[in-house]
């Protein structure tokens, strides 16, 4: 009986899809504690805090003040961070503190103002893939939007969710992009470990001119910057599987998704405990 249980658990562990396909390529843990540097501990694509009003917490979080894109702080990440990938998972843990009109959890793309080196400037968003923390000032709705207008003519694709983001409560969000054809992708949005919406969109990541890659700021100048605390932000080079998203939500921002070998060790540990209890 003990052998059968062990074999069963090991078989289940190795039958799971291998998470190695979704390679973690960028990880920002916001543990710096001070200064403007945002360290990428995996890919070396370090970012920077630009603008005024950001504060650091001793618990490893960066708080952005929200407000006007002309002055308020946001995080700027390097150019080309998503357009170089065929598929992607964008994962974040953030806590919204107030509701800002169209505040962005993240926004990767370009604007009529070109590449911006600091607050202000900008204009109309052209190319981008975004996750908004609210639709307008409604914190009970979020939007995933993909626009391909740099150069013009590509169009826009959007889907919304009706899922509250209470101020003061940490949110785990994952947006995955799977390229399904030469010019099409499947996009999914998970919140707190659960798939809440998704759609097929007529774009691929390579089409994005991602020169303004931001946390907490929009490529539309009229949108407000987000007032939120960021705990962790990750980018994977492939879509996470639903069970991987669920595990990440359970583990929280300080643990990575286990490899199959670690899952097998956990299974063996369970077998050992059960065997000792039967003696």
C-alpha positions as a LaTeX table, in Angstrom:
\begin{tabular}{lrrr}
\hline
Residue & $x$ (\AA) & $y$ (\AA) & $z$ (\AA) \\
\hline
Unk1 & 0.00 & 0.00 & 0.00 \\
Unk2 & 2.83 & 2.40 & 0.86 \\
Unk3 & 4.52 & 1.68 & $-2.46$ \\
Unk4 & 1.30 & 2.27 & $-4.38$ \\
Unk5 & 0.70 & 5.63 & $-2.65$ \\
Unk6 & 4.27 & 6.72 & $-3.33$ \\
Unk7 & 4.06 & 5.72 & $-6.95$ \\
Unk8 & 0.73 & 7.51 & $-7.34$ \\
Unk9 & 2.00 & 10.78 & $-5.87$ \\
Unk10 & 5.18 & 10.68 & $-7.94$ \\
Unk11 & 3.17 & 9.97 & $-11.08$ \\
Unk12 & 0.90 & 12.92 & $-10.37$ \\
Unk13 & 3.89 & 15.19 & $-9.72$ \\
Unk14 & 5.57 & 14.36 & $-13.00$ \\
Unk15 & 2.32 & 14.36 & $-14.96$ \\
Unk16 & 1.89 & 18.09 & $-14.29$ \\
Unk17 & 2.92 & 20.43 & $-17.13$ \\
Unk18 & 6.55 & 21.41 & $-16.70$ \\
Unk19 & 6.80 & 25.02 & $-15.50$ \\
Unk20 & 10.26 & 25.26 & $-17.00$ \\
Unk21 & 8.59 & 26.24 & $-20.30$ \\
Unk22 & 7.51 & 29.52 & $-18.70$ \\
Unk23 & 10.95 & 30.86 & $-17.91$ \\
Unk24 & 11.13 & 33.75 & $-15.45$ \\
Unk25 & 13.10 & 36.45 & $-17.27$ \\
Unk26 & 12.57 & 39.55 & $-15.09$ \\
Unk27 & 11.88 & 39.87 & $-11.37$ \\
Unk28 & 11.47 & 43.11 & $-9.41$ \\
Unk29 & 11.03 & 42.61 & $-5.65$ \\
Unk30 & 11.25 & 46.28 & $-4.52$ \\
Unk31 & 13.60 & 45.43 & $-1.66$ \\
Unk32 & 16.01 & 48.33 & $-2.28$ \\
Unk33 & 14.59 & 50.40 & 0.60 \\
Unk34 & 15.71 & 53.76 & $-0.83$ \\
Unk35 & 16.88 & 55.55 & $-3.96$ \\
Unk36 & 15.67 & 55.45 & $-7.55$ \\
Unk37 & 17.06 & 52.07 & $-8.68$ \\
Unk38 & 14.62 & 49.17 & $-9.25$ \\
Unk39 & 16.69 & 45.97 & $-9.48$ \\
Unk40 & 15.89 & 43.10 & $-11.82$ \\
Unk41 & 17.35 & 40.16 & $-9.88$ \\
Unk42 & 16.88 & 37.70 & $-12.78$ \\
Unk43 & 17.41 & 39.46 & $-16.11$ \\
Unk44 & 19.46 & 42.54 & $-15.17$ \\
Unk45 & 16.95 & 44.86 & $-16.85$ \\
Unk46 & 17.01 & 47.36 & $-14.02$ \\
Unk47 & 14.37 & 50.09 & $-13.84$ \\
Unk48 & 14.13 & 53.49 & $-12.19$ \\
Unk49 & 11.69 & 55.52 & $-10.13$ \\
Unk50 & 10.94 & 58.77 & $-11.97$ \\
Unk51 & 8.87 & 61.70 & $-10.73$ \\
Unk52 & 8.06 & 62.88 & $-7.22$ \\
Unk53 & 6.49 & 61.39 & $-4.12$ \\
Unk54 & 7.50 & 57.70 & $-4.08$ \\
Unk55 & 8.26 & 56.13 & $-0.70$ \\
Unk56 & 9.86 & 52.87 & 0.38 \\
Unk57 & 8.63 & 50.46 & 3.07 \\
Unk58 & 10.92 & 48.32 & 5.20 \\
Unk59 & 8.81 & 45.31 & 4.20 \\
Unk60 & 10.08 & 45.46 & 0.62 \\
Unk61 & 7.45 & 47.55 & $-1.10$ \\
Unk62 & 7.47 & 50.71 & $-3.20$ \\
Unk63 & 4.54 & 53.09 & $-2.81$ \\
Unk64 & 3.64 & 55.41 & $-5.68$ \\
Unk65 & 1.66 & 58.54 & $-4.73$ \\
Unk66 & $-0.72$ & 58.72 & $-7.68$ \\
Unk67 & $-1.87$ & 61.93 & $-9.31$ \\
Unk68 & $-0.91$ & 63.86 & $-12.42$ \\
Unk69 & 1.34 & 62.21 & $-15.01$ \\
Unk70 & 3.09 & 65.56 & $-15.22$ \\
Unk71 & 4.76 & 65.16 & $-11.84$ \\
Unk72 & 3.81 & 62.02 & $-9.88$ \\
Unk73 & 6.24 & 59.13 & $-9.45$ \\
Unk74 & 6.12 & 55.94 & $-11.50$ \\
Unk75 & 8.51 & 53.11 & $-12.43$ \\
Unk76 & 10.26 & 53.14 & $-15.79$ \\
Unk77 & 11.51 & 49.81 & $-17.17$ \\
Unk78 & 13.90 & 49.30 & $-20.13$ \\
Unk79 & 12.81 & 49.51 & $-23.78$ \\
Unk80 & 11.85 & 46.36 & $-25.67$ \\
Unk81 & 11.09 & 44.36 & $-22.56$ \\
Unk82 & 8.03 & 42.57 & $-24.01$ \\
Unk83 & 8.27 & 43.03 & $-27.80$ \\
Unk84 & 11.27 & 40.68 & $-27.93$ \\
Unk85 & 9.14 & 37.76 & $-26.69$ \\
Unk86 & 6.73 & 35.49 & $-28.57$ \\
Unk87 & 4.61 & 34.71 & $-25.52$ \\
Unk88 & 4.50 & 36.23 & $-22.07$ \\
Unk89 & 3.13 & 36.27 & $-18.55$ \\
Unk90 & 3.07 & 39.58 & $-16.70$ \\
Unk91 & 2.57 & 39.05 & $-12.97$ \\
Unk92 & 2.21 & 41.58 & $-10.18$ \\
Unk93 & 1.32 & 41.93 & $-6.54$ \\
Unk94 & 0.11 & 45.44 & $-5.81$ \\
Unk95 & $-2.12$ & 47.15 & $-3.26$ \\
Unk96 & $-4.27$ & 50.03 & $-4.58$ \\
Unk97 & $-4.54$ & 52.78 & $-1.98$ \\
Unk98 & $-6.92$ & 55.23 & $-3.66$ \\
Unk99 & $-8.87$ & 55.16 & $-6.92$ \\
Unk100 & $-7.19$ & 57.12 & $-9.72$ \\
Unk101 & $-8.95$ & 57.70 & $-13.04$ \\
Unk102 & $-7.70$ & 55.01 & $-15.42$ \\
Unk103 & $-4.72$ & 54.31 & $-13.15$ \\
Unk104 & $-2.45$ & 51.70 & $-14.70$ \\
Unk105 & $-1.05$ & 48.68 & $-12.90$ \\
Unk106 & 1.30 & 48.59 & $-15.89$ \\
Unk107 & 1.47 & 50.01 & $-19.42$ \\
Unk108 & 3.98 & 48.93 & $-22.08$ \\
Unk109 & 4.03 & 50.89 & $-25.33$ \\
Unk110 & 4.38 & 54.30 & $-26.95$ \\
Unk111 & 2.68 & 57.68 & $-27.21$ \\
Unk112 & 2.47 & 60.56 & $-29.67$ \\
Unk113 & 5.09 & 62.29 & $-27.53$ \\
Unk114 & 7.65 & 59.61 & $-28.38$ \\
Unk115 & 9.94 & 58.05 & $-25.78$ \\
Unk116 & 9.60 & 59.98 & $-22.51$ \\
Unk117 & 12.52 & 60.37 & $-20.11$ \\
Unk118 & 10.46 & 61.68 & $-17.17$ \\
Unk119 & 7.08 & 63.03 & $-16.06$ \\
Unk120 & 5.12 & 65.22 & $-18.44$ \\
Unk121 & 5.01 & 65.22 & $-22.21$ \\
Unk122 & 3.21 & 62.40 & $-23.92$ \\
Unk123 & $-0.19$ & 62.83 & $-25.47$ \\
Unk124 & $-2.26$ & 60.03 & $-27.00$ \\
Unk125 & $-1.31$ & 56.39 & $-26.56$ \\
Unk126 & $-0.36$ & 54.66 & $-29.81$ \\
Unk127 & 0.97 & 51.13 & $-29.24$ \\
Unk128 & 0.49 & 49.48 & $-25.88$ \\
Unk129 & $-0.57$ & 46.50 & $-23.83$ \\
Unk130 & $-2.09$ & 47.57 & $-20.51$ \\
Unk131 & $-3.78$ & 46.44 & $-17.32$ \\
Unk132 & $-5.79$ & 49.19 & $-15.63$ \\
Unk133 & $-6.57$ & 49.10 & $-11.93$ \\
Unk134 & $-9.94$ & 50.73 & $-12.64$ \\
Unk135 & $-12.13$ & 51.75 & $-15.55$ \\
Unk136 & $-12.31$ & 55.48 & $-15.15$ \\
Unk137 & $-12.90$ & 55.92 & $-11.44$ \\
Unk138 & $-14.77$ & 52.63 & $-10.98$ \\
Unk139 & $-12.54$ & 50.34 & $-8.84$ \\
Unk140 & $-14.93$ & 47.43 & $-9.38$ \\
Unk141 & $-13.89$ & 47.07 & $-13.02$ \\
Unk142 & $-10.54$ & 46.57 & $-14.77$ \\
Unk143 & $-9.47$ & 46.63 & $-18.40$ \\
Unk144 & $-6.93$ & 44.72 & $-20.47$ \\
Unk145 & $-6.34$ & 46.63 & $-23.70$ \\
Unk146 & $-4.04$ & 46.14 & $-26.68$ \\
Unk147 & $-3.62$ & 48.94 & $-29.20$ \\
Unk148 & $-1.56$ & 48.73 & $-32.39$ \\
Unk149 & $-1.41$ & 52.21 & $-33.93$ \\
Unk150 & 2.35 & 52.81 & $-34.25$ \\
Unk151 & 2.29 & 52.88 & $-37.26$ \\
Unk152 & $-1.39$ & 53.67 & $-37.67$ \\
Unk153 & $-3.98$ & 51.21 & $-38.93$ \\
Unk154 & $-3.58$ & 48.23 & $-36.64$ \\
Unk155 & $-6.62$ & 48.82 & $-34.47$ \\
Unk156 & $-7.51$ & 48.13 & $-30.87$ \\
Unk157 & $-8.77$ & 45.14 & $-28.84$ \\
Unk158 & $-10.18$ & 45.28 & $-25.32$ \\
Unk159 & $-11.86$ & 43.21 & $-22.66$ \\
Unk160 & $-13.19$ & 44.33 & $-19.28$ \\
Unk161 & $-13.80$ & 42.58 & $-15.99$ \\
Unk162 & $-16.29$ & 43.19 & $-13.21$ \\
Unk163 & $-14.20$ & 42.31 & $-10.20$ \\
Unk164 & $-13.66$ & 44.69 & $-7.26$ \\
Unk165 & $-10.19$ & 46.02 & $-6.39$ \\
Unk166 & $-10.79$ & 47.23 & $-2.80$ \\
Unk167 & $-8.40$ & 49.95 & $-1.71$ \\
Unk168 & $-5.97$ & 48.66 & 0.90 \\
Unk169 & $-6.21$ & 45.02 & $-0.26$ \\
Unk170 & $-3.33$ & 43.36 & $-2.13$ \\
Unk171 & $-4.16$ & 42.05 & $-5.60$ \\
Unk172 & $-2.34$ & 39.25 & $-7.42$ \\
Unk173 & $-2.76$ & 39.70 & $-11.18$ \\
Unk174 & $-1.42$ & 37.73 & $-14.14$ \\
Unk175 & $-1.92$ & 38.57 & $-17.82$ \\
Unk176 & $-0.76$ & 35.92 & $-20.29$ \\
Unk177 & $-0.25$ & 36.27 & $-24.05$ \\
Unk178 & $-0.06$ & 33.17 & $-26.26$ \\
Unk179 & 0.78 & 33.72 & $-29.93$ \\
Unk180 & $-1.71$ & 31.61 & $-31.90$ \\
Unk181 & $-0.81$ & 32.62 & $-35.45$ \\
Unk182 & 1.40 & 34.96 & $-37.50$ \\
Unk183 & $-0.73$ & 37.95 & $-36.45$ \\
Unk184 & $-2.96$ & 36.69 & $-33.62$ \\
Unk185 & $-2.67$ & 36.06 & $-29.88$ \\
Unk186 & $-4.81$ & 34.71 & $-27.08$ \\
Unk187 & $-4.84$ & 36.95 & $-23.99$ \\
Unk188 & $-5.99$ & 35.85 & $-20.52$ \\
Unk189 & $-6.38$ & 37.74 & $-17.25$ \\
Unk190 & $-6.13$ & 35.99 & $-13.87$ \\
Unk191 & $-6.91$ & 37.70 & $-10.59$ \\
Unk192 & $-6.04$ & 36.19 & $-7.21$ \\
Unk193 & $-5.37$ & 32.84 & $-8.85$ \\
Unk194 & $-8.57$ & 32.61 & $-10.89$ \\
Unk195 & $-9.17$ & 33.19 & $-14.61$ \\
Unk196 & $-11.64$ & 36.08 & $-14.88$ \\
Unk197 & $-11.60$ & 36.91 & $-18.60$ \\
Unk198 & $-9.79$ & 36.49 & $-21.90$ \\
Unk199 & $-10.05$ & 37.02 & $-25.64$ \\
Unk200 & $-8.39$ & 36.42 & $-28.98$ \\
Unk201 & $-6.68$ & 39.57 & $-30.27$ \\
Unk202 & $-5.35$ & 40.34 & $-33.78$ \\
Unk203 & $-1.84$ & 41.32 & $-32.68$ \\
Unk204 & 1.51 & 39.83 & $-31.67$ \\
Unk205 & 4.01 & 41.13 & $-29.13$ \\
Unk206 & 6.61 & 41.93 & $-31.80$ \\
Unk207 & 4.27 & 44.60 & $-33.18$ \\
Unk208 & 4.44 & 46.71 & $-29.99$ \\
Unk209 & 6.78 & 49.72 & $-30.00$ \\
Unk210 & 7.45 & 49.40 & $-26.28$ \\
Unk211 & 9.63 & 52.42 & $-25.50$ \\
Unk212 & 7.55 & 53.63 & $-22.54$ \\
Unk213 & 7.33 & 50.64 & $-20.21$ \\
Unk214 & 5.78 & 51.78 & $-16.97$ \\
Unk215 & 4.35 & 50.67 & $-13.66$ \\
Unk216 & 1.78 & 53.11 & $-12.35$ \\
Unk217 & 1.68 & 55.41 & $-15.40$ \\
Unk218 & $-0.35$ & 55.50 & $-18.63$ \\
Unk219 & 0.76 & 56.29 & $-22.17$ \\
Unk220 & $-2.29$ & 58.59 & $-22.27$ \\
Unk221 & $-1.26$ & 61.88 & $-20.62$ \\
Unk222 & $-4.80$ & 62.58 & $-19.39$ \\
Unk223 & $-4.93$ & 59.39 & $-17.30$ \\
Unk224 & $-3.86$ & 59.65 & $-13.68$ \\
Unk225 & $-0.86$ & 57.84 & $-12.25$ \\
Unk226 & $-1.72$ & 55.04 & $-9.83$ \\
Unk227 & $-1.55$ & 55.40 & $-6.03$ \\
Unk228 & $-0.49$ & 51.92 & $-4.98$ \\
Unk229 & 2.17 & 49.87 & $-3.21$ \\
Unk230 & 4.08 & 47.39 & $-5.38$ \\
Unk231 & 5.27 & 44.24 & $-3.65$ \\
Unk232 & 6.58 & 42.24 & $-6.64$ \\
Unk233 & 6.52 & 42.35 & $-10.44$ \\
Unk234 & 7.57 & 39.49 & $-12.75$ \\
Unk235 & 7.75 & 38.77 & $-16.46$ \\
Unk236 & 7.92 & 35.22 & $-17.87$ \\
Unk237 & 8.86 & 34.36 & $-21.44$ \\
Unk238 & 5.86 & 32.05 & $-21.90$ \\
Unk239 & 2.26 & 31.89 & $-20.67$ \\
Unk240 & 1.86 & 30.40 & $-17.21$ \\
Unk241 & $-0.47$ & 27.43 & $-16.95$ \\
Unk242 & $-3.63$ & 27.91 & $-14.84$ \\
Unk243 & $-2.30$ & 25.63 & $-12.10$ \\
Unk244 & 0.96 & 27.62 & $-12.01$ \\
Unk245 & $-1.00$ & 30.83 & $-11.54$ \\
Unk246 & $-2.93$ & 29.19 & $-8.71$ \\
Unk247 & 0.28 & 28.03 & $-7.01$ \\
Unk248 & 1.83 & 31.50 & $-7.38$ \\
Unk249 & $-1.24$ & 33.03 & $-5.77$ \\
Unk250 & $-0.99$ & 30.62 & $-2.83$ \\
Unk251 & 2.77 & 31.09 & $-2.45$ \\
Unk252 & 2.63 & 34.89 & $-2.57$ \\
Unk253 & 5.27 & 37.32 & $-3.81$ \\
Unk254 & 8.28 & 35.90 & $-1.97$ \\
Unk255 & 8.29 & 32.38 & $-3.46$ \\
Unk256 & 8.78 & 31.12 & $-7.00$ \\
Unk257 & 6.75 & 28.37 & $-8.69$ \\
Unk258 & 8.34 & 25.00 & $-7.83$ \\
Unk259 & 10.00 & 22.88 & $-10.49$ \\
Unk260 & 8.70 & 19.30 & $-11.01$ \\
Unk261 & 11.61 & 17.92 & $-8.97$ \\
Unk262 & 10.54 & 20.01 & $-5.97$ \\
Unk263 & 6.94 & 18.85 & $-6.38$ \\
Unk264 & 8.20 & 15.26 & $-6.38$ \\
Unk265 & 10.16 & 15.87 & $-3.17$ \\
Unk266 & 7.04 & 17.27 & $-1.52$ \\
Unk267 & 5.15 & 14.15 & $-2.60$ \\
Unk268 & 7.84 & 11.91 & $-1.14$ \\
Unk269 & 7.72 & 13.89 & 2.08 \\
Unk270 & 3.99 & 13.31 & 2.34 \\
Unk271 & 4.51 & 9.60 & 1.77 \\
Unk272 & 7.12 & 9.52 & 4.51 \\
Unk273 & 4.85 & 11.23 & 7.00 \\
Unk274 & 1.98 & 8.86 & 6.21 \\
Unk275 & 4.24 & 5.83 & 6.50 \\
Unk276 & 5.54 & 6.91 & 9.92 \\
Unk277 & 2.01 & 7.50 & 11.21 \\
Unk278 & 0.99 & 3.97 & 10.21 \\
Unk279 & 3.78 & 2.32 & 12.16 \\
\hline
\end{tabular}
